[in-house]
């Protein structure tokens, strides 16, 4: 049962082919047997998993099941879980056991879904390789010498290795889409404000958004149905009613206009990835869609814009970690200043410190206009590029990343090279748009991701386009050799 | 734009992050590289562009000023490094 889709698992539970306890046990056994090779989980509480599964089985037996009742789901270790350690991949929160649930976790709990475990990630979601975790790097199930992408690399690897049927992630600049691409799975970053940020450890508040990661668009739609919606406790949450994201999955693509930004197919895109993307686009044409060349003329400015705005917001958000109320505290502080500075020296890793310092600089007196205000102005130009494109086309398509997964250690000493990994994904967050990555083939055995970008609150259309592609192709059904077999 | 080592020390102090003396050089170099990349922004003409703080140009929602949360001080202080009589403890601030 470890290789069934979420949709199939829901049907199996309803038909009493297996129980949630059996299903959860299967994934727990697989995690115990295989995860030492991937390091995709930080925390797995077996007792709590089996208790939640037993409760779900009772609910199913009573005929009171909701859609996801009894389905085990892995959660990025950025979502606060009441009574379960939430580390955010950082020494700073190594001892943090939240006294409350994130809204997203609360929604899954109400559905009766089972929290399978908390997945590994780049520290405070700052990274594109899942190497900066305090708990060690995650390895790509397709080739353990490669990174799984990041920052939601643990979630992506867990799904790809069939250690979880589905997972949650967060995406501030590509952190759902890029690991989904590197691990050969499907992931969607919804529109900014579509999923509540309450209880999601904040990185860059005007960019952060949570979304589902699974094998297929259909499974992502099932999860998104439980995640999306207005939350009065998140002041940036959208009041627009959420939809049934499965309703339009099967719609025809006849007449769909797909925009191809010329900037996403130029210099920097690796040839093998380009060929896979071109092949995928032919499938959309075969289904009646029209391909239209479009332009996003400010694309070359997305990385500099992002690397002012995200660190500026991060430096503000991470000021809360002071060693006073929760989290790490240095030992024997000589005074309050020593308590703050040494706690933060010890608690944060190198990349997190760099971003706090850059953000502090960009917001400091004398530099605010030149950096922060300037970046906010260019951010508007980047958003306007998309607005102009969506006057011509319904969705935008292109590569998720310039190339497939790279080797562990290849970029970990060069921040700017690492930042370039997100060249095609950052603009989507700056503009607040929904974006997704779906498997589109392989280059030398390494998965390639096709990115789809939609209009604000256009999640249903993106999932529809992805689902129609997945009905006609089987890239999303390919599995890494190491994931096949084992406990079934 | 190059950034001097003493400027990094000043920022680190503002950010309340101690940087070990042996690491200041490397931190300065990395941040100089990142700021060099960011400096591409200076070439863009943004004279008539309104800064964008929220991608949906949303504004802060207001609500009635009513008590909506219960007091959970005990639960929140249970995870604090040091508390006494309902207060968070820090090193002596006033002599």
HADDOCK unambig.tbl for C-alpha pairs under 7 A between the chains (distance, minus, plus):
assign (segid A and resid 99 and name CA) (segid B and resid 75 and name CA) 6.34 0.50 0.50
assign (segid A and resid 99 and name CA) (segid B and resid 76 and name CA) 6.70 0.50 0.50
assign (segid A and resid 206 and name CA) (segid B and resid 54 and name CA) 5.77 0.50 0.50
assign (segid A and resid 235 and name CA) (segid B and resid 60 and name CA) 6.60 0.50 0.50
assign (segid A and resid 235 and name CA) (segid B and resid 61 and name CA) 6.15 0.50 0.50
assign (segid A and resid 301 and name CA) (segid B and resid 41 and name CA) 6.89 0.50 0.50
assign (segid A and resid 304 and name CA) (segid B and resid 37 and name CA) 6.22 0.50 0.50
assign (segid A and resid 304 and name CA) (segid B and resid 38 and name CA) 4.26 0.50 0.50
assign (segid A and resid 304 and name CA) (segid B and resid 40 and name CA) 6.84 0.50 0.50
assign (segid A and resid 304 and name CA) (segid B and resid 41 and name CA) 6.66 0.50 0.50
assign (segid A and resid 307 and name CA) (segid B and resid 38 and name CA) 6.92 0.50 0.50
assign (segid A and resid 324 and name CA) (segid B and resid 80 and name CA) 6.69 0.50 0.50
assign (segid A and resid 324 and name CA) (segid B and resid 81 and name CA) 6.53 0.50 0.50
assign (segid A and resid 324 and name CA) (segid B and resid 88 and name CA) 6.76 0.50 0.50
assign (segid A and resid 324 and name CA) (segid B and resid 90 and name CA) 6.95 0.50 0.50
assign (segid A and resid 325 and name CA) (segid B and resid 80 and name CA) 4.68 0.50 0.50
assign (segid A and resid 325 and name CA) (segid B and resid 81 and name CA) 6.69 0.50 0.50
assign (segid A and resid 325 and name CA) (segid B and resid 88 and name CA) 6.93 0.50 0.50
assign (segid A and resid 326 and name CA) (segid B and resid 79 and name CA) 5.64 0.50 0.50
assign (segid A and resid 326 and name CA) (segid B and resid 80 and name CA) 4.46 0.50 0.50
assign (segid A and resid 326 and name CA) (segid B and resid 81 and name CA) 6.20 0.50 0.50
assign (segid A and resid 329 and name CA) (segid B and resid 81 and name CA) 6.74 0.50 0.50
assign (segid A and resid 333 and name CA) (segid B and resid 91 and name CA) 6.97 0.50 0.50
assign (segid A and resid 334 and name CA) (segid B and resid 91 and name CA) 6.92 0.50 0.50
assign (segid A and resid 335 and name CA) (segid B and resid 91 and name CA) 5.18 0.50 0.50
assign (segid A and resid 335 and name CA) (segid B and resid 92 and name CA) 6.65 0.50 0.50
assign (segid A and resid 336 and name CA) (segid B and resid 90 and name CA) 6.53 0.50 0.50
assign (segid A and resid 336 and name CA) (segid B and resid 91 and name CA) 5.54 0.50 0.50
assign (segid A and resid 336 and name CA) (segid B and resid 93 and name CA) 6.69 0.50 0.50
assign (segid A and resid 340 and name CA) (segid B and resid 16 and name CA) 6.08 0.50 0.50
assign (segid A and resid 341 and name CA) (segid B and resid 16 and name CA) 4.71 0.50 0.50
assign (segid A and resid 341 and name CA) (segid B and resid 17 and name CA) 4.48 0.50 0.50
assign (segid A and resid 341 and name CA) (segid B and resid 18 and name CA) 4.89 0.50 0.50
assign (segid A and resid 342 and name CA) (segid B and resid 17 and name CA) 6.85 0.50 0.50
assign (segid A and resid 342 and name CA) (segid B and resid 18 and name CA) 5.82 0.50 0.50
assign (segid A and resid 344 and name CA) (segid B and resid 17 and name CA) 5.45 0.50 0.50
assign (segid A and resid 345 and name CA) (segid B and resid 17 and name CA) 5.41 0.50 0.50
assign (segid A and resid 345 and name CA) (segid B and resid 18 and name CA) 5.27 0.50 0.50
assign (segid A and resid 345 and name CA) (segid B and resid 19 and name CA) 6.71 0.50 0.50
assign (segid A and resid 354 and name CA) (segid B and resid 31 and name CA) 6.94 0.50 0.50
assign (segid A and resid 357 and name CA) (segid B and resid 11 and name CA) 6.31 0.50 0.50
assign (segid A and resid 357 and name CA) (segid B and resid 12 and name CA) 6.32 0.50 0.50
assign (segid A and resid 357 and name CA) (segid B and resid 15 and name CA) 6.71 0.50 0.50
assign (segid A and resid 358 and name CA) (segid B and resid 31 and name CA) 7.00 0.50 0.50
assign (segid A and resid 360 and name CA) (segid B and resid 11 and name CA) 6.51 0.50 0.50
assign (segid A and resid 360 and name CA) (segid B and resid 15 and name CA) 6.43 0.50 0.50
assign (segid A and resid 361 and name CA) (segid B and resid 11 and name CA) 6.24 0.50 0.50
assign (segid A and resid 373 and name CA) (segid B and resid 51 and name CA) 6.23 0.50 0.50
assign (segid A and resid 376 and name CA) (segid B and resid 51 and name CA) 4.61 0.50 0.50
assign (segid A and resid 376 and name CA) (segid B and resid 52 and name CA) 4.95 0.50 0.50
assign (segid A and resid 376 and name CA) (segid B and resid 53 and name CA) 6.37 0.50 0.50
assign (segid A and resid 377 and name CA) (segid B and resid 46 and name CA) 6.31 0.50 0.50
assign (segid A and resid 377 and name CA) (segid B and resid 49 and name CA) 5.62 0.50 0.50
assign (segid A and resid 377 and name CA) (segid B and resid 50 and name CA) 5.88 0.50 0.50
assign (segid A and resid 377 and name CA) (segid B and resid 51 and name CA) 4.16 0.50 0.50
assign (segid A and resid 377 and name CA) (segid B and resid 52 and name CA) 6.08 0.50 0.50
assign (segid A and resid 379 and name CA) (segid B and resid 52 and name CA) 6.42 0.50 0.50
assign (segid A and resid 380 and name CA) (segid B and resid 51 and name CA) 6.69 0.50 0.50
assign (segid A and resid 380 and name CA) (segid B and resid 52 and name CA) 5.57 0.50 0.50
assign (segid A and resid 416 and name CA) (segid B and resid 34 and name CA) 6.32 0.50 0.50
assign (segid A and resid 430 and name CA) (segid B and resid 55 and name CA) 6.55 0.50 0.50
assign (segid A and resid 431 and name CA) (segid B and resid 55 and name CA) 5.29 0.50 0.50
assign (segid A and resid 432 and name CA) (segid B and resid 55 and name CA) 4.94 0.50 0.50
assign (segid A and resid 432 and name CA) (segid B and resid 56 and name CA) 6.78 0.50 0.50
